Amino acid sequence: MNVDLVVSFAPLGGDTLRGTVISFGYSAGDKNMTRNVRVVDPYEEVTAKFSQAR
């Protein structure tokens, strides 16, 4: 399965992302989904969670 992530978030800088909600959509086969994710960790850790969410 190929998963393409489209992520929209505020510019990085200190705790800019902390406590904010971002939206991202992905296509998996013939399933199209959009989710809201609350960011509580630095971007690097959040990215890891995106990968694990699959």
Backbone as CSV, one residue per row, in Angstrom:
resi,resn,N_x,N_y,N_z,CA_x,CA_y,CA_z,C_x,C_y,C_z
1,MET,0.839,-1.193,0.000,0.000,0.000,0.000,0.875,1.245,0.000
2,ASN,0.559,2.170,-0.860,1.280,3.441,-0.902,0.446,4.513,-0.216
3,VAL,1.036,5.200,0.708,0.328,6.251,1.432,1.023,7.580,1.192
4,ASP,0.268,8.537,0.662,0.815,9.866,0.420,0.250,10.818,1.464
5,LEU,1.129,11.442,2.212,0.684,12.376,3.234,0.761,13.806,2.723
6,VAL,-0.314,14.545,2.958,-0.307,15.967,2.647,-0.521,16.688,3.970
7,VAL,0.514,17.351,4.427,0.455,17.948,5.755,0.478,19.463,5.672
8,SER,-0.402,20.085,6.449,-0.437,21.543,6.505,-0.231,21.976,7.946
9,PHE,0.763,22.823,8.191,1.013,23.271,9.553,1.706,24.624,9.557
10,ALA,1.690,25.256,10.715,2.324,26.565,10.855,3.834,26.425,10.726
11,PRO,4.518,27.501,10.352,5.976,27.470,10.234,6.613,27.020,11.543
12,LEU,7.675,26.231,11.437,8.353,25.738,12.629,9.103,26.862,13.333
13,GLY,9.126,26.777,14.646,9.853,27.784,15.412,9.543,27.636,16.879
14,GLY,10.460,27.100,17.651,10.215,26.907,19.079,9.026,25.986,19.287
15,ASP,8.052,26.464,20.063,6.873,25.652,20.356,5.678,26.108,19.530
16,THR,5.942,26.609,18.323,4.869,27.120,17.471,3.783,26.078,17.265
17,LEU,4.195,24.811,17.051,3.224,23.764,16.765,2.591,23.187,18.018
18,ARG,3.204,23.389,19.156,2.722,22.734,20.375,1.303,23.178,20.728
19,GLY,0.401,22.226,20.888,-0.961,22.528,21.288,-1.860,22.951,20.136
20,THR,-1.334,23.001,18.923,-2.151,23.396,17.781,-2.682,22.168,17.068
21,VAL,-3.699,22.356,16.252,-4.286,21.245,15.509,-3.973,21.413,14.034
22,ILE,-3.454,20.352,13.425,-3.174,20.402,11.997,-4.059,19.405,11.280
23,SER,-4.275,19.619,9.996,-5.085,18.710,9.203,-4.217,18.073,8.136
24,PHE,-4.424,16.775,7.904,-3.712,16.147,6.806,-4.599,15.092,6.178
25,GLY,-4.439,14.902,4.888,-5.224,13.900,4.190,-4.301,12.917,3.519
26,TYR,-4.782,11.687,3.338,-3.961,10.718,2.640,-4.838,9.788,1.820
27,SER,-4.262,9.233,0.784,-4.992,8.319,-0.085,-4.395,6.937,0.069
28,ALA,-5.227,5.954,0.413,-4.760,4.579,0.568,-5.672,3.688,-0.265
29,GLY,-5.178,3.257,-1.404,-6.031,2.472,-2.295,-7.155,3.364,-2.791
30,ASP,-8.402,2.921,-2.572,-9.538,3.744,-2.994,-10.177,4.440,-1.796
31,LYS,-9.428,4.529,-0.683,-9.946,5.206,0.505,-9.316,6.590,0.611
32,ASN,-10.156,7.599,0.722,-9.661,8.964,0.900,-10.086,9.447,2.278
33,MET,-9.124,9.869,3.074,-9.442,10.275,4.440,-8.786,11.599,4.786
34,THR,-9.427,12.308,5.686,-8.844,13.535,6.220,-8.932,13.455,7.734
35,ARG,-7.854,13.759,8.402,-7.850,13.678,9.858,-7.293,14.952,10.471
36,ASN,-7.702,15.190,11.702,-7.133,16.294,12.477,-6.255,15.705,13.562
37,VAL,-5.056,16.229,13.682,-4.121,15.706,14.677,-3.668,16.840,15.581
38,ARG,-3.786,16.623,16.880,-3.320,17.656,17.808,-1.820,17.475,18.027
39,VAL,-1.091,18.529,17.790,0.370,18.461,17.904,0.787,18.784,19.332
40,VAL,1.455,17.822,19.964,1.909,18.034,21.333,3.403,17.770,21.470
41,ASP,4.046,17.374,20.374,5.475,17.074,20.402,6.175,17.846,19.287
42,PRO,7.494,17.967,19.388,8.263,18.589,18.304,8.007,17.892,16.979
43,TYR,8.209,18.613,15.882,7.874,18.106,14.545,8.489,16.745,14.257
44,GLU,9.723,16.524,14.674,10.380,15.252,14.374,9.606,14.090,14.978
45,GLU,9.155,14.235,16.226,8.418,13.159,16.882,7.033,13.000,16.275
46,VAL,6.427,14.105,15.893,5.105,14.057,15.260,5.184,13.289,13.950
47,THR,6.247,13.541,13.179,6.427,12.834,11.916,6.517,11.335,12.152
48,ALA,7.213,10.940,13.203,7.332,9.521,13.527,5.965,8.932,13.842
49,LYS,5.121,9.683,14.541,3.784,9.210,14.875,2.941,9.050,13.621
50,PHE,3.120,9.950,12.652,2.396,9.817,11.392,2.728,8.480,10.742
51,SER,4.006,8.127,10.742,4.435,6.879,10.119,3.873,5.677,10.870
52,GLN,3.846,5.757,12.184,3.359,4.649,12.997,1.842,4.518,12.923
53,ALA,1.156,5.604,12.589,-0.311,5.595,12.547,-0.847,4.650,11.476
54,ARG,0.000,4.332,10.490,-0.446,3.434,9.442,-0.655,2.045,10.011
